[in-house]
Amino acid sequence: MSVRKAIFPVAGLGTRFLPATKSVPKEMLPVVDKPLLQYAVEEAQSAGIEQFIFVVSPSKNAIANHFGNSNELERVLGDTGKPSLLASIRDCQLPSSAAQFVVQEHPLGLGHAVWCARKFIDEEPFAVILPDDLVLADEPCLAQMVTAQEGVGGNMVAVMDVPTDHTSRYGVLAPGKVHGRLIEIKGLVEKPQPLKAPSTIAIIGRYILLPEIFDQLAEQNKDVSGEIQLTEAMATLIGGTPFSGFRFEGERYDCGDKVGFLEANIAYGLAREELHDDVAAVVLRMADALKSE
């Protein structure tokens, strides 16, 4: 079956970006001129996603507002002759029939957030996209994965190599056979210490999962921090249907980290034809200033 639905777990508090995230959801912070979450939605659309399921906290009304209609703003932009801005506002709207919002009452981890969206999935494969992970690529990351998953079936996660001392930040693969960009997954470990990590191949925030994952998440098994981890639930599925890691093409930016977020703004600014020269000039000027310190 084709992948038609995507879950966006966006209920986190965004404490790394306080005080900015006191009133603005972390996922709504802009990279250049679009919120992180809009990039994620556009990536999903490019992969053929038709249903968008947002798992939100009780207070995150800004997300629903962003993807809804803005009649007054549209009227003002139309009346003042700003067609390009009007088009940009309309481009980010989702039909009410395509967007679902699920409230995660308590922050109990990524696995719990995915489980909260279970009633909208039915018996079909689905995607999970973490907006914190922004991937700049000629072909969007999820679209690459959907094509690959159609060829092999089963569950699939996007992976990349990380420094050894960073394995404690990620779910990490115990790899098996390699077929081009696909890596057989023989085991998964959540945030292992470097000396205990089975590899340096780490999962980033793109998943294609079969609905069987909900049977595992329903057991509500919590780790030592009291969270329900998606990685641990996925590990129980290994050995049945195919489970693959996919080395995507593109550059990933960790926008859950302040430096990664700043780097993403520079990279996406340079990637915009109308901004490239000005952004490059700023970067070069700052680099020269650092050399002279």
PyMOL commands that set and color helices and strands:
alter all, ss='L'
color gray80, all
select helices_A, chain A and resi 15-17+20-22+26-28+36-46+61-67+71-79+83-91+110-116+118-120+141-152+164-169+194-196+213-217+230-235+258-271+276-291
alter helices_A, ss='H'
color red, helices_A
select strands_A, chain A and resi 5-10+30-31+34-35+51-56+99-103+126-129+133-136+155-161+171-179+182-190+201-209+243-247+251-254
alter strands_A, ss='S'
color yellow, strands_A
deselect
rebuild
show_as cartoon
